[in-house]
């Protein structure tokens, strides 16, 4: 994170990757599949949101653990802002998923286990934000926030990756549905999909670094 | 021969844990109205359900109601586990290790949860019946689910107790993280109500038990941090 806050090359890379994603995502050839048709192009915007969210939550847990072992409030700031941006990505992921579902599954919300799990995941992280707001002391906020953050992530993993696989789901890769990458993610899509994941995730980190900078400036102003 | 010190500090961890459990028991014994209040809460909730669902209850609804009422009465009962003597907790910082405190709380509130389950099942049986095809398996699954509830709520209560309005925060923090446990337990329970055997639910039951083990391990890692002030 410290390195990311200083370096510039990855921001340039983000811009290039995202321009490529938007142009390539809308204009490059996509497979013609029944039901999905052209809506498959939302893949480059919907799925990377979840990748970005999970990666940001993971890094946030890393900094939560680091805070607990060093008691350095800087790490807590990293953890906090990464969770905020991760939650934003999660909301965008759910909304884009609902739009996609409306056109392909017929309903925005069709009681799909993965939809439910991601909604619960967001509930958990909203609870974390509320917990932090309810505490006044900076160190107490950081410590209890870190404890809940680690606990929440440990609950999140089975919730998102184990439980949906045990029941039938409309999502690919679950309960008898063909997995990602077997036939529906063909090489044309891959050409855009992997850069898209990278680009959106980098964008999330970029936003988090900006938020961290803003929070640090705010703290400086408060002390003066 | 000179007598050694008559006052011995607690060295053996088991002694300390037993003393802490006794202390919790004493606190509850002195404030009997808290326990009585929880019993009344369970009774009143079931009675409301009985009046509201009069004659329309099916086994599937019975199962959902059972778990819902168990969830709410557990959160009322276990939410108090750390808030009850917050003003005295400074003594315990110096007297006891956090690990021993957590162990004693987990044991005490584990028994507490079992009592709650027994009470709940008894009253449910009285008013709403017990339409379960395989009662012993139902109890095994109930025990696995309830232990998950009690461990998870104990850790969350230790976090919520640090806040000014912990009683409001408790359900907000606890409900989202308990959903995986609840989801597995309720699904199992529904299958059992309709006559599933052990082989049908063993997969889910194992996941539930593993999940409980993960929560217990995490509690022991995280509790020292949420306990210190």
Interface residues (C-beta under 8 A of the other chain):
Chain A: X68 X120 X123 X124 X126 X127 X130 X131 X134 X135 X136 X140 X143 X144 X146 X147 X148 X150 X151 X152 X154 X155 X158 X159 X162 X163 X166
Chain B: X155 X159 X162 X163 X164 X165 X169 X172 X173 X175 X176 X177 X179 X180 X183 X184 X203 X204 X207 X211 X214 X215 X218 X222 X225 X226 X228 X229
